[in-house]
Amino acid sequence: MQIITIVGRASGREQKLEVPGEDYSQNLLFWLRDQGVTIASSCDGDGVCKRCYIQNGWLTCQMTVGEFLIQEPSGRIEVGYL
């Protein structure tokens, strides 16, 4: 089981989330929200508002959990406003 670590740059807080294998195909934005992580988005995942960006300019609404873990094997997500 993989771990995703949410790092709030504003607060310095970290939250660790376990990712079961069956969740790899889920949209990252909606998966994070299901885990109780507040991720900004005014377009509800359509990719137009670009408010759900994390490090490297990635949009959480435009990738699955599995795609994120391939791009960022450490599982670290940095969010500026958290």
N, CA and C atoms as an extended XYZ file, in Angstrom:
246
Properties=species:S:1:pos:R:3:atomname:S:1:resname:S:1:resid:I:1 pbc="F F F"
N         0.849       -1.183        0.000 N   MET     1
C         0.000        0.000        0.000 CA  MET     1
C         0.890        1.240        0.000 C   MET     1
N         0.585        2.151       -0.875 N   GLN     2
C         1.339        3.408       -1.030 CA  GLN     2
C         0.795        4.460       -0.062 C   GLN     2
N         1.645        5.431        0.282 N   ILE     3
C         1.259        6.544        1.146 CA  ILE     3
C         1.373        7.841        0.347 C   ILE     3
N         0.353        8.684        0.434 N   ILE     4
C         0.423       10.044       -0.103 CA  ILE     4
C         0.509       10.976        1.093 C   ILE     4
N         1.479       11.890        1.045 N   THR     5
C         1.659       12.871        2.112 CA  THR     5
C         1.260       14.237        1.587 C   THR     5
N         0.279       14.849        2.231 N   ILE     6
C        -0.171       16.193        1.875 CA  ILE     6
C         0.607       17.173        2.737 C   ILE     6
N         1.284       18.124        2.095 N   VAL     7
C         2.062       19.131        2.818 CA  VAL     7
C         1.456       20.498        2.541 C   VAL     7
N         1.022       21.168        3.589 N   GLY     8
C         0.509       22.530        3.468 CA  GLY     8
C         1.661       23.508        3.595 C   GLY     8
N         1.989       24.204        2.528 N   ARG     9
C         3.106       25.166        2.581 CA  ARG     9
C         2.810       26.325        3.521 C   ARG     9
N         1.571       26.773        3.584 N   ALA    10
C         1.218       27.906        4.446 CA  ALA    10
C         1.297       27.537        5.925 C   ALA    10
N         0.857       26.340        6.270 N   SER    11
C         0.801       25.934        7.678 CA  SER    11
C         1.978       25.078        8.115 C   SER    11
N         2.644       24.433        7.148 N   GLY    12
C         3.719       23.511        7.486 CA  GLY    12
C         3.218       22.158        7.979 C   GLY    12
N         1.929       21.948        7.948 N   ARG    13
C         1.344       20.689        8.420 CA  ARG    13
C         1.435       19.605        7.358 C   ARG    13
N         1.508       18.366        7.843 N   GLU    14
C         1.530       17.203        6.967 CA  GLU    14
C         0.417       16.249        7.365 C   GLU    14
N        -0.157       15.616        6.359 N   GLN    15
C        -1.177       14.595        6.580 CA  GLN    15
C        -0.827       13.406        5.699 C   GLN    15
N        -0.786       12.223        6.267 N   LYS    16
C        -0.467       11.019        5.513 CA  LYS    16
C        -1.741       10.230        5.242 C   LYS    16
N        -1.876        9.787        3.992 N   LEU    17
C        -3.054        9.035        3.564 CA  LEU    17
C        -2.611        7.723        2.933 C   LEU    17
N        -3.203        6.622        3.347 N   GLU    18
C        -2.923        5.330        2.728 CA  GLU    18
C        -3.746        5.198        1.452 C   GLU    18
N        -3.108        4.676        0.416 N   VAL    19
C        -3.781        4.520       -0.881 CA  VAL    19
C        -3.899        3.037       -1.201 C   VAL    19
N        -5.086        2.467       -1.070 N   PRO    20
C        -5.260        1.075       -1.477 CA  PRO    20
C        -5.131        0.946       -2.998 C   PRO    20
N        -4.662       -0.174       -3.461 N   GLY    21
C        -4.451       -0.399       -4.886 CA  GLY    21
C        -5.674       -0.147       -5.742 C   GLY    21
N        -6.853       -0.434       -5.207 N   GLU    22
C        -8.073       -0.252       -6.005 CA  GLU    22
C        -8.412        1.219       -6.230 C   GLU    22
N        -7.740        2.128       -5.520 N   ASP    23
C        -7.998        3.566       -5.686 CA  ASP    23
C        -7.111        4.225       -6.744 C   ASP    23
N        -6.157        3.498       -7.313 N   TYR    24
C        -5.212        4.087       -8.267 CA  TYR    24
C        -5.891        4.665       -9.501 C   TYR    24
N        -7.029        4.141       -9.888 N   SER    25
C        -7.697        4.615      -11.111 CA  SER    25
C        -8.614        5.811      -10.853 C   SER    25
N        -8.764        6.218       -9.609 N   GLN    26
C        -9.645        7.344       -9.289 CA  GLN    26
C        -8.993        8.679       -9.625 C   GLN    26
N        -9.816        9.643       -9.973 N   ASN    27
C        -9.352       11.011      -10.208 CA  ASN    27
C        -8.751       11.545       -8.909 C   ASN    27
N        -7.558       12.135       -8.993 N   LEU    28
C        -6.842       12.585       -7.799 CA  LEU    28
C        -7.609       13.649       -7.024 C   LEU    28
N        -8.192       14.629       -7.720 N   LEU    29
C        -8.953       15.683       -7.044 CA  LEU    29
C       -10.076       15.095       -6.198 C   LEU    29
N       -10.877       14.233       -6.789 N   PHE    30
C       -12.026       13.677       -6.083 CA  PHE    30
C       -11.600       12.694       -5.001 C   PHE    30
N       -10.511       11.958       -5.240 N   TRP    31
C       -10.001       11.049       -4.213 CA  TRP    31
C        -9.540       11.834       -2.991 C   TRP    31
N        -8.795       12.929       -3.218 N   LEU    32
C        -8.341       13.753       -2.093 CA  LEU    32
C        -9.526       14.309       -1.317 C   LEU    32
N       -10.523       14.782       -2.013 N   ARG    33
C       -11.722       15.302       -1.339 CA  ARG    33
C       -12.416       14.203       -0.536 C   ARG    33
N       -12.479       12.999       -1.102 N   ASP    34
C       -13.087       11.876       -0.377 CA  ASP    34
C       -12.322       11.553        0.907 C   ASP    34
N       -11.026       11.879        0.917 N   GLN    35
C       -10.195       11.640        2.103 CA  GLN    35
C       -10.257       12.801        3.093 C   GLN    35
N       -11.036       13.832        2.774 N   GLY    36
C       -11.193       14.967        3.678 CA  GLY    36
C       -10.198       16.089        3.472 C   GLY    36
N        -9.459       16.055        2.350 N   VAL    37
C        -8.481       17.102        2.048 CA  VAL    37
C        -9.178       18.187        1.227 C   VAL    37
N        -9.068       19.426        1.671 N   THR    38
C        -9.686       20.548        0.968 CA  THR    38
C        -8.801       20.967       -0.199 C   THR    38
N        -9.274       20.730       -1.404 N   ILE    39
C        -8.561       21.133       -2.615 CA  ILE    39
C        -9.464       22.112       -3.364 C   ILE    39
N        -8.933       23.282       -3.674 N   ALA    40
C        -9.718       24.317       -4.354 CA  ALA    40
C       -10.053       23.891       -5.783 C   ALA    40
N       -11.250       24.227       -6.215 N   SER    41
C       -11.676       24.010       -7.598 CA  SER    41
C       -13.034       24.671       -7.776 C   SER    41
N       -13.141       25.554       -8.755 N   SER    42
C       -14.440       26.164       -9.033 CA  SER    42
C       -15.075       25.587      -10.293 C   SER    42
N       -14.344       24.751      -11.028 N   CYS    43
C       -14.886       24.171      -12.262 CA  CYS    43
C       -15.310       22.716      -12.062 C   CYS    43
N       -15.231       22.236      -10.828 N   ASP    44
C       -15.628       20.875      -10.474 CA  ASP    44
C       -14.910       19.817      -11.309 C   ASP    44
N       -13.622       20.029      -11.520 N   GLY    45
C       -12.810       19.020      -12.175 CA  GLY    45
C       -12.745       19.081      -13.680 C   GLY    45
N       -13.216       20.163      -14.289 N   ASP    46
C       -13.174       20.279      -15.748 CA  ASP    46
C       -11.818       20.745      -16.275 C   ASP    46
N       -10.928       21.184      -15.399 N   GLY    47
C        -9.586       21.589      -15.812 CA  GLY    47
C        -9.473       23.003      -16.332 C   GLY    47
N       -10.501       23.825      -16.159 N   VAL    48
C       -10.446       25.176      -16.707 CA  VAL    48
C       -10.064       26.247      -15.683 C   VAL    48
N       -10.389       26.046      -14.419 N   CYS    49
C       -10.097       27.099      -13.428 CA  CYS    49
C        -8.649       27.046      -12.940 C   CYS    49
N        -8.042       25.877      -13.009 N   LYS    50
C        -6.642       25.666      -12.620 CA  LYS    50
C        -6.365       25.995      -11.150 C   LYS    50
N        -7.394       25.967      -10.312 N   ARG    51
C        -7.218       26.252       -8.885 CA  ARG    51
C        -6.736       25.032       -8.115 C   ARG    51
N        -6.831       23.851       -8.687 N   CYS    52
C        -6.459       22.625       -7.977 CA  CYS    52
C        -5.002       22.232       -8.215 C   CYS    52
N        -4.190       23.210       -8.628 N   TYR    53
C        -2.797       22.891       -8.943 CA  TYR    53
C        -2.006       22.561       -7.682 C   TYR    53
N        -1.024       21.687       -7.883 N   ILE    54
C        -0.075       21.327       -6.833 CA  ILE    54
C         1.318       21.564       -7.411 C   ILE    54
N         2.349       21.045       -6.780 N   GLN    55
C         3.705       21.286       -7.270 CA  GLN    55
C         3.847       20.903       -8.747 C   GLN    55
N         4.817       21.498       -9.389 N   ASN    56
C         5.111       21.279      -10.813 CA  ASN    56
C         3.981       21.722      -11.735 C   ASN    56
N         3.027       22.488      -11.220 N   GLY    57
C         1.916       22.963      -12.033 CA  GLY    57
C         0.900       21.899      -12.386 C   GLY    57
N         0.989       20.733      -11.757 N   TRP    58
C         0.042       19.662      -12.039 CA  TRP    58
C        -1.336       20.039      -11.528 C   TRP    58
N        -2.351       19.655      -12.275 N   LEU    59
C        -3.738       19.850      -11.853 CA  LEU    59
C        -4.263       18.517      -11.328 C   LEU    59
N        -4.758       18.523      -10.100 N   THR    60
C        -5.238       17.267       -9.519 CA  THR    60
C        -6.448       16.712      -10.262 C   THR    60
N        -7.189       17.581      -10.951 N   CYS    61
C        -8.377       17.118      -11.675 CA  CYS    61
C        -8.021       16.440      -12.996 C   CYS    61
N        -6.777       16.555      -13.425 N   GLN    62
C        -6.379       16.037      -14.732 CA  GLN    62
C        -5.516       14.786      -14.641 C   GLN    62
N        -5.455       14.170      -13.453 N   MET    63
C        -4.660       12.953      -13.311 CA  MET    63
C        -5.320       12.007      -12.317 C   MET    63
N        -5.022       10.735      -12.483 N   THR    64
C        -5.512        9.748      -11.526 CA  THR    64
C        -4.518        9.644      -10.377 C   THR    64
N        -4.933        8.967       -9.334 N   VAL    65
C        -4.038        8.721       -8.200 CA  VAL    65
C        -2.808        7.958       -8.685 C   VAL    65
N        -3.007        6.943       -9.508 N   GLY    66
C        -1.897        6.150      -10.032 CA  GLY    66
C        -0.947        6.960      -10.898 C   GLY    66
N        -1.489        7.820      -11.762 N   GLU    67
C        -0.634        8.677      -12.599 CA  GLU    67
C         0.201        9.613      -11.734 C   GLU    67
N        -0.411       10.153      -10.677 N   PHE    68
C         0.346       11.015       -9.773 CA  PHE    68
C         1.497       10.247       -9.142 C   PHE    68
N         1.236        9.035       -8.673 N   LEU    69
C         2.280        8.261       -7.994 CA  LEU    69
C         3.401        7.847       -8.944 C   LEU    69
N         3.110        7.722      -10.222 N   ILE    70
C         4.172        7.460      -11.209 CA  ILE    70
C         5.023        8.711      -11.385 C   ILE    70
N         4.380        9.881      -11.490 N   GLN    71
C         5.098       11.150      -11.677 CA  GLN    71
C         5.853       11.577      -10.421 C   GLN    71
N         5.305       11.244       -9.259 N   GLU    72
C         5.884       11.664       -7.971 CA  GLU    72
C         5.952       10.442       -7.050 C   GLU    72
N         6.967        9.572       -7.269 N   PRO    73
C         7.053        8.323       -6.505 CA  PRO    73
C         7.111        8.508       -4.989 C   PRO    73
N         7.527        9.683       -4.529 N   SER    74
C         7.561        9.929       -3.079 CA  SER    74
C         6.152       10.055       -2.509 C   SER    74
N         5.164       10.327       -3.374 N   GLY    75
C         3.791       10.491       -2.925 CA  GLY    75
C         3.525       11.819       -2.232 C   GLY    75
N         4.426       12.754       -2.367 N   ARG    76
C         4.317       14.049       -1.682 CA  ARG    76
C         3.526       15.040       -2.534 C   ARG    76
N         2.474       15.609       -1.947 N   ILE    77
C         1.671       16.647       -2.591 CA  ILE    77
C         1.845       17.926       -1.794 C   ILE    77
N         2.292       18.990       -2.458 N   GLU    78
C         2.466       20.284       -1.799 CA  GLU    78
C         1.365       21.233       -2.262 C   GLU    78
N         0.649       21.796       -1.276 N   VAL    79
C        -0.450       22.713       -1.568 CA  VAL    79
C        -0.142       24.033       -0.880 C   VAL    79
N        -0.042       25.103       -1.658 N   GLY    80
C         0.383       26.398       -1.136 CA  GLY    80
C        -0.539       27.001       -0.106 C   GLY    80
N        -1.842       26.812       -0.243 N   TYR    81
C        -2.798       27.506        0.614 CA  TYR    81
C        -3.226       26.698        1.838 C   TYR    81
N        -2.723       25.487        1.994 N   LEU    82
C        -3.105       24.689        3.172 CA  LEU    82
C        -2.131       24.902        4.304 C   LEU    82
